Amino acid sequence: METYQDYEHSKSNDQSYLYDWVLHFNPYTKLWAAVPKDLYRQYWDNYDLPGVIRSSKLETLLELLHKSKGDVDLLNEMVKP
């Protein structure tokens, strides 16, 4: 019997990069936001703050954070319109 394994994921299960992010749900816009901790205070003053990503699904944000390992520049490239 052959079994598929996600070798990249199994090599390193370290998700400590998530400690550098705050996840926030806005009940008015119905959007989740992933905010880098170093921008957390500025986030409340500027809705369009660069480095903050938003999605209607928390799973989407977590997937993007996982793929980029929390790298803000890489995330911005991934979500460019």
N, C-alpha and C positions, 0 to 999 in steps of 0.2 A: 504494500500500500504506500503510495506517495503522498506526502503532506506538504502543502505550501506554507512557508513561513515568511514573515516580513523581516528579512535579515537586518535592514537598516534600523528598524524600530527595536528589534531584539538586542542589537549590539549595545545600544545606549537607551536605557529607559529613564534617563535623567531629564526631568521636566522642571528643573529648578529655575529656568528662565521665566516660568509663569509667576514667580515671586515678584518680578519687576513690572507686573501689569495689574491694573485694577479693572474689573468688569462691572459695568453699571447699566442697569435697565431704566429707560425713561418711559414711564407709563403714558405720557402724552403723545410721544412720537412713535411708541411701540418699537423702539430700536434699542439694541444692545450696543454698548460702546466698550472698546478695549483701549484703555488709557495707560500709557507708560507712567510708572510711579513718579518719575521726575517731572512730569507735566501735570500731575494731579491737581495742584492748586490752580494752575492756569486754565485747566479744563472748565472750571465753573464760571470763568469770566469770558471765555471765547469758544463758542460752539464749533467754529471752523478751524480749531487749532490743528496745525499740521502734526502728524504722528498719531492722531486718534483715528481708529477705524470703527466703522459702524455696520451693523447688519441686523436684520429682523430675526435672525436665528443665532443663538449662542453657539451652537455647534459649528457654524461657519467661522466665527471668530476663533474658536479653539483650534480648528483645523488650520487656519492661516497662521496662527501663532506657532503651532507645531511644525508646519512646513518651513517657517522662517527662523525657528528657534528663538523667536522674540526679537529679532533684528529689525529695528524701526525702518531703516533705509530699504531693506529687502521687502518689508511689508508694504511700504509706500509704492515700490515698483510693482508689486503683485496686484495692487488694487487700483492702479492708475486707470482712469476712464479711457 
